[in-house]
Amino acid sequence: MNKNKVLYRKLHRNELEALESEFVKFLVVQGIEASEWEKLKIVAPEKAEALVIVFSNMVFTDILNRIKCLQKLGKNRLELINTELPEWQMIAIAWNDSQIPDFSSLETWMNRDDVVIHTGKKKIERPVDQELFLYLENNYTPSDGVLYASISGYLST
C-alpha cells in the first residue's frame, strides 16, 4: 500500500490546526522538528503534503476504528445506527413538532401521535471503514450508543 495515498480525505486546515499537538508529535516521530517543518513546506511542498496525507490517514483510521454507533439529529428526525454487527441496525424516528424532544423521557415521548418509528438493517457492501467515513461525511456523528440502546430496549418491550 502506498503510504501517501489518501484513504479518506486530507484533513482540512482547521482540523489540522485543532490537532496541532498530535501533528507535532507525529512530526517528531518522523524526525522532523518545527523549524525543519517550516523549511520543508517551502523547499519540498510535495513531501510536506505527503506527511499531511499520512497523518490524515492515521487520524481517520483511529476515529473509524472506535465507532460503535452513529447518530444524525435533524429538525424533525433522529437516525441511530448500531455499527457493531455485520448488518448494521438502524432506528429512524420522525416527529412533526419542530422542538427537539427530551429523549430522557422515552415512554411519554414515544407514545405521542406524531411520532413515527422505522427500524431496519443495512448490509454493508464495501469495507466498513469506507462505509463509516461516508456516513461521517454526510453529517452523522459517532455516539456512545447509549441513546440507541435505550430506544432499542424500549422498542423491544
HELIX and SHEET records of a PDB file:
HELIX    1   1 ARG A   13  ALA A   18  1                                   6    
HELIX    2   2 GLU A   20  VAL A   29  1                                  10    
HELIX    3   3 ALA A   34  VAL A   43  1                                  10    
HELIX    4   4 PRO A   45  ARG A   66  1                                  22    
HELIX    5   5 LEU A  106  MET A  110  1                                   5    
HELIX    6   6 VAL A  128  GLU A  137  1                                  10    
HELIX    7   7 VAL A  146  SER A  156  1                                  11    
SHEET    1   A 5 VAL A 116  LYS A 123  0                                        
SHEET    2   A 5 GLU A  87  ALA A  94 -1                                        
SHEET    3   A 5 ARG A  77  ASN A  82 -1                                        
SHEET    4   A 5 CYS A  69  LEU A  73 -1                                        
SHEET    5   A 5 THR A 141  SER A 143 -1                                        
END                                                                             
